[in-house]
């Protein structure tokens, strides 16, 4: 009697060969056909077209139209927002420009002027009076360079002036004043640059008197030369000097209280000449010549 074949066919087990991966048996033709048919049916299902009814088409088309309308509204809102922002920025810039450049809100008030470096020769009040002509001018359009030049022209004691704006309505003035080192018989003082200045209450009691017989065109250079010579003299020598004269740029002379004379020569090597003169004055003489400080002479 023949046994009925089982519906399940036992597959042969994979054979393991000496530690390598198990080798599966080849598939039969029937199994390959069944797999191929399944793949084809799956691909047909994936690419199957769906046909919509007329009612469904209306729903889809109305949804797209609504979406397009929403996008248009969003774009319109964005354009309006940009326009509003642009108008606000323009108004802000215009208002700021008016306030800073034309409005009295930021106009210069002379009472709010700060002055640094003033003294009895150039007072704070004098500076404020000089700048009073600019009162009421918007600070942003305040001519700082012009104001500084005006201060220097108005007072010869002002060597340099700097003017800076201080919002909302103030001005800061920084002064560099001249320092006198000698005086003249005409009641003026001289600084290291040879500038003649009115004393304007300056205490000249400790200043040496200087004089110049140079041509008018060389007056300032000659005064500069003698002023720098006087500046280098040590205190113990200044006490013995009555006055200093300059006839030309290379001929500076010092008149001593004793009646003796010092021939200094040109303005140069002043420190070394002063050291040599300190030693020479320890000896009696009527004329001390330090024109060449390396070979000084004393004569009677």
Backbone torsions as a table, in degrees:
resi	resn	phi	psi	omega
1	UNK	NA	129.0	-178.1
2	UNK	-82.6	135.8	176.4
3	UNK	-77.7	143.2	177.5
4	UNK	-71.0	141.1	179.4
5	UNK	-72.3	136.4	178.7
6	UNK	-69.1	143.2	178.4
7	UNK	-65.9	-19.8	180.0
8	UNK	-105.5	127.5	179.3
9	UNK	-100.0	122.2	-179.4
10	UNK	-75.8	125.4	178.6
11	UNK	-82.6	144.1	178.2
12	UNK	-65.8	144.4	-179.7
13	UNK	-71.7	152.4	177.6
14	UNK	-68.5	141.6	-178.9
15	UNK	-95.0	128.2	178.9
16	UNK	-95.2	125.5	-178.0
17	UNK	-111.5	106.0	169.0
18	UNK	40.3	58.9	173.0
19	UNK	81.1	-2.5	-179.7
20	UNK	-87.6	171.3	178.8
21	UNK	-62.7	148.4	179.5
22	UNK	-64.7	140.9	-179.3
23	UNK	-98.5	117.6	179.6
24	UNK	-82.9	148.7	178.7
25	UNK	-71.9	155.2	179.2
26	UNK	-69.9	148.2	179.1
27	UNK	-77.5	151.2	178.7
28	UNK	-80.5	169.0	-179.2
29	UNK	-64.5	-40.4	-178.7
30	UNK	-62.0	-40.7	179.2
31	UNK	-65.8	-40.1	178.2
32	UNK	-64.2	-39.3	179.5
33	UNK	-65.4	-42.1	-179.6
34	UNK	-62.8	-41.4	178.1
35	UNK	-64.6	-40.1	-179.8
36	UNK	-64.2	-41.2	178.4
37	UNK	-64.5	-38.4	178.6
38	UNK	-65.1	-39.1	178.8
39	UNK	-64.0	-41.9	-178.9
40	UNK	-65.2	-43.9	-179.6
41	UNK	-63.6	-36.3	178.3
42	UNK	-65.7	-41.0	-179.9
43	UNK	-67.4	-36.2	178.0
44	UNK	-65.4	-37.6	178.1
45	UNK	-66.3	-37.2	-177.5
46	UNK	-68.5	-32.5	-175.2
47	UNK	-102.5	13.1	-178.1
48	UNK	-72.2	131.2	179.1
49	UNK	-79.7	145.9	179.5
50	UNK	-107.9	125.6	-179.6
51	UNK	-100.8	120.9	-178.8
52	UNK	-90.3	148.4	175.3
53	UNK	-76.0	166.7	-179.6
54	UNK	-62.1	-33.9	179.0
55	UNK	-65.8	-43.5	179.3
56	UNK	-65.9	-36.6	178.6
57	UNK	-61.2	-39.1	178.7
58	UNK	-63.6	-38.4	179.6
59	UNK	-65.4	-44.6	-179.4
60	UNK	-64.2	-45.5	-178.2
61	UNK	-65.0	-39.3	178.3
62	UNK	-66.6	-34.9	177.5
63	UNK	-65.3	-40.6	177.8
64	UNK	-66.0	-41.3	179.3
65	UNK	-62.9	-40.5	178.9
66	UNK	-64.3	-40.1	179.8
67	UNK	-64.9	-41.3	177.6
68	UNK	-62.0	-41.7	179.8
69	UNK	-63.5	-39.3	177.8
70	UNK	-63.2	-42.6	178.4
71	UNK	-62.6	-39.3	178.2
72	UNK	-63.7	-41.7	179.2
73	UNK	-63.4	-41.0	177.7
74	UNK	-60.5	-44.6	179.4
75	UNK	-63.9	-39.7	178.3
76	UNK	-63.6	-42.1	178.5
77	UNK	-62.9	-40.2	178.5
78	UNK	-63.5	-41.9	178.2
79	UNK	-63.2	-43.5	179.4
80	UNK	-63.1	-39.3	179.9
81	UNK	-63.5	-42.5	178.9
82	UNK	-63.2	-40.1	-179.9
83	UNK	-64.9	-43.9	-179.6
84	UNK	-63.2	-44.1	179.0
85	UNK	-61.9	-42.7	178.9
86	UNK	-61.6	-41.9	179.2
87	UNK	-64.8	-41.8	179.9
88	UNK	-63.9	-42.0	178.7
89	UNK	-63.3	-42.8	179.2
90	UNK	-62.7	-41.4	178.0
91	UNK	-64.4	-40.2	179.9
92	UNK	-64.5	-45.5	179.4
93	UNK	-63.7	-44.0	179.6
94	UNK	-63.6	-42.4	179.6
95	UNK	-65.2	-43.0	178.9
96	UNK	-62.9	-43.0	179.0
97	UNK	-62.1	-39.3	178.5
98	UNK	-67.1	-45.0	-178.0
99	UNK	-62.8	-42.2	-176.3
100	UNK	-79.4	-36.6	-171.9
101	UNK	-99.4	-18.9	-173.8
102	UNK	-136.7	-24.5	-175.8
103	UNK	-75.9	145.7	175.6
104	UNK	-71.1	-5.9	179.6
105	UNK	-59.7	-36.4	-179.9
106	UNK	-114.5	34.1	179.7
107	UNK	-83.5	151.2	-177.7
108	UNK	-69.6	131.6	176.2
109	UNK	-116.2	115.5	-175.2
110	UNK	-61.4	-24.1	179.0
111	UNK	-69.6	-17.5	-179.2
112	UNK	-100.9	30.5	179.1
113	UNK	-91.6	128.4	175.0
114	UNK	-105.4	131.5	-177.8
115	UNK	-121.8	123.4	177.1
116	UNK	-111.4	132.1	177.6
117	UNK	98.3	5.8	-179.6
118	UNK	-74.5	156.0	175.1
119	UNK	-148.9	-162.5	-177.2
120	UNK	-70.6	-22.2	178.2
121	UNK	-82.8	-33.7	176.1
122	UNK	-131.0	99.8	-175.2
123	UNK	-88.4	161.9	177.1
124	UNK	-62.0	-37.9	-179.6
125	UNK	-64.7	-39.2	178.0
126	UNK	-62.4	-40.2	178.9
127	UNK	-64.3	-44.2	-180.0
128	UNK	-63.3	-39.5	178.8
129	UNK	-65.7	-37.3	179.2
130	UNK	-66.5	-34.0	-178.5
131	UNK	-90.8	0.2	-177.7
132	UNK	-62.5	-26.0	-179.9
133	UNK	-64.7	-19.6	-178.9
134	UNK	-95.1	1.8	-178.0
135	UNK	-61.1	138.9	179.6
136	UNK	88.1	-8.0	178.5
137	UNK	-80.5	133.3	178.3
138	UNK	-52.7	135.8	-172.4
139	UNK	-61.3	-34.4	-178.8
140	UNK	-65.3	-25.7	-179.9
141	UNK	-105.9	18.2	178.4
142	UNK	-74.2	125.1	-177.1
143	UNK	-80.9	87.8	-174.8
144	UNK	-62.7	-42.3	-179.4
145	UNK	-65.4	-42.4	179.1
146	UNK	-63.5	-40.9	179.4
147	UNK	-65.5	-40.3	178.7
148	UNK	-63.4	-43.6	178.2
149	UNK	-63.7	-37.0	178.9
150	UNK	-63.3	-39.8	178.7
151	UNK	-65.7	-38.7	-180.0
152	UNK	-69.0	-35.8	179.0
153	UNK	-73.0	-34.0	-174.6
154	UNK	-71.2	-30.6	-175.6
155	UNK	-138.0	115.8	-177.7
156	UNK	-64.9	-15.8	177.8
157	UNK	-71.7	-18.9	-179.1
158	UNK	-81.8	109.6	177.8
159	UNK	-79.6	-39.7	179.3
160	UNK	-152.1	144.1	178.3
161	UNK	-136.2	138.5	174.9
162	UNK	-125.2	134.3	-178.2
163	UNK	-121.6	129.6	179.5
164	UNK	-129.7	144.8	178.1
165	UNK	-76.5	144.4	174.8
166	UNK	-132.9	98.4	-178.1
167	UNK	-67.2	146.2	13.4
168	UNK	-89.6	-23.3	-172.4
169	UNK	-141.7	15.3	-173.2
170	UNK	-108.9	170.3	177.4
171	UNK	-137.0	138.0	174.6
172	UNK	-110.9	129.4	-178.3
173	UNK	-117.6	126.8	179.1
174	UNK	-113.5	117.3	-175.6
175	UNK	-107.2	138.8	168.2
176	UNK	-116.6	114.0	-173.7
177	UNK	-99.0	158.1	178.8
178	UNK	-78.3	149.4	-178.9
179	UNK	-114.2	114.2	179.7
180	UNK	-69.8	141.8	177.8
181	UNK	-123.3	-8.8	180.0
182	UNK	-156.3	170.9	179.2
183	UNK	-133.8	164.7	177.5
184	UNK	-115.7	167.0	179.1
185	UNK	-70.6	-14.3	-178.7
186	UNK	-88.8	7.0	177.1
187	UNK	84.8	20.0	177.1
188	UNK	-112.4	167.5	177.9
189	UNK	-119.0	159.3	-176.9
190	UNK	-126.5	135.4	176.9
191	UNK	-100.3	-177.3	-175.3
192	UNK	-66.8	-16.5	177.9
193	UNK	-93.6	4.8	179.0
194	UNK	80.6	14.3	180.0
195	UNK	-78.8	130.8	175.2
196	UNK	-87.0	126.5	-176.2
197	UNK	-126.8	144.1	171.2
198	UNK	-67.2	142.0	-173.7
199	UNK	-65.4	-33.7	176.0
200	UNK	47.7	44.7	177.1
201	UNK	84.3	6.0	179.8
202	UNK	-71.8	139.2	-179.6
203	UNK	-75.9	108.4	-176.7
204	UNK	-101.1	8.8	-173.9
205	UNK	-63.8	-26.7	-177.8
206	UNK	-100.3	7.8	-179.1
207	UNK	-95.9	142.0	174.8
208	UNK	-76.4	146.6	177.6
209	UNK	-86.7	134.4	179.0
210	UNK	-124.4	155.2	178.4
211	UNK	-142.9	153.8	-179.3
212	UNK	-134.8	134.9	174.2
213	UNK	-115.1	22.4	179.1
214	UNK	-73.1	159.7	173.1
215	UNK	-57.3	154.2	-176.6
216	UNK	-56.2	-35.6	-178.6
217	UNK	-68.5	-20.7	-177.7
218	UNK	-108.9	7.4	-174.6
219	UNK	-56.0	-49.2	-175.3
220	UNK	-64.4	-42.1	179.1
221	UNK	-66.7	-38.6	179.4
222	UNK	-66.4	-43.1	177.9
223	UNK	-65.0	-36.3	175.8
224	UNK	-62.7	-41.6	-179.1
225	UNK	-63.0	-50.0	-178.0
226	UNK	-70.5	-33.1	178.9
227	UNK	-65.1	-39.9	179.5
228	UNK	-70.8	-32.1	175.0
229	UNK	-64.7	-48.4	-179.8
230	UNK	-60.4	-37.8	-177.8
231	UNK	-62.2	-31.4	-177.4
232	UNK	-84.9	-10.0	-178.0
233	UNK	-70.4	132.2	176.1
234	UNK	-69.2	162.0	-174.3
235	UNK	-60.2	-38.2	-177.1
236	UNK	-67.1	-27.8	177.6
237	UNK	-81.9	-39.0	179.7
238	UNK	-58.2	-33.2	-179.8
239	UNK	-66.1	-23.1	-177.6
240	UNK	-96.6	-4.1	-176.1
241	UNK	-99.9	135.6	178.2
242	UNK	-91.6	-43.3	-179.3
243	UNK	-161.6	171.8	177.6
244	UNK	-132.5	139.2	-179.6
245	UNK	-126.3	153.3	175.4
246	UNK	-139.6	123.3	179.6
247	UNK	-98.9	-29.5	174.6
248	UNK	-154.5	172.3	-171.8
249	UNK	-59.9	-30.6	-177.3
250	UNK	-103.6	20.4	-176.8
251	UNK	-140.1	84.5	176.1
252	UNK	-103.6	132.4	179.5
253	UNK	-127.2	147.3	179.2
254	UNK	-116.7	130.4	178.2
255	UNK	-99.6	121.0	-177.4
256	UNK	-85.5	158.7	178.3
257	UNK	-61.9	-29.2	-178.7
258	UNK	-76.8	-9.6	-176.5
259	UNK	100.5	-11.6	177.6
260	UNK	-74.1	167.4	-176.1
261	UNK	-129.1	145.8	176.7
262	UNK	-116.1	120.7	174.3
263	UNK	-91.0	107.1	-175.1
264	UNK	-88.0	-33.7	-176.6
265	UNK	85.8	-144.3	-176.2
266	UNK	-83.0	165.2	177.4
267	UNK	-76.3	103.7	-178.0
268	UNK	174.7	147.9	-177.6
269	UNK	52.8	37.9	-173.0
270	UNK	-63.3	-38.8	-178.3
271	UNK	-65.5	-42.9	179.5
272	UNK	-68.0	-38.8	178.3
273	UNK	-64.2	-38.6	179.0
274	UNK	-64.9	-38.4	178.3
275	UNK	-65.4	-41.4	179.1
276	UNK	-66.8	-40.3	-178.6
277	UNK	-65.2	-33.3	178.0
278	UNK	-59.9	-37.7	179.2
279	UNK	-76.1	-40.3	-177.6
280	UNK	-64.3	-36.9	-176.3
281	UNK	-67.9	-7.5	175.6
282	UNK	-78.7	-8.3	178.4
283	UNK	-112.9	151.8	-179.8
284	UNK	-74.7	144.4	178.1
285	UNK	177.5	165.4	179.2
286	UNK	-109.5	-23.3	178.6
287	UNK	-135.7	121.6	177.5
288	UNK	-111.5	122.3	-176.7
289	UNK	-113.9	114.7	178.6
290	UNK	-119.3	24.7	178.6
291	UNK	-55.2	-44.5	172.4
292	UNK	-108.8	98.3	-172.8
293	UNK	-63.4	-19.7	179.0
294	UNK	-79.1	-20.6	178.7
295	UNK	-134.3	68.0	179.9
296	UNK	-74.1	160.0	179.9
297	UNK	-136.0	155.4	174.8
298	UNK	-129.3	130.7	179.2
299	UNK	-133.1	156.1	-179.9
300	UNK	-108.2	NA	NA
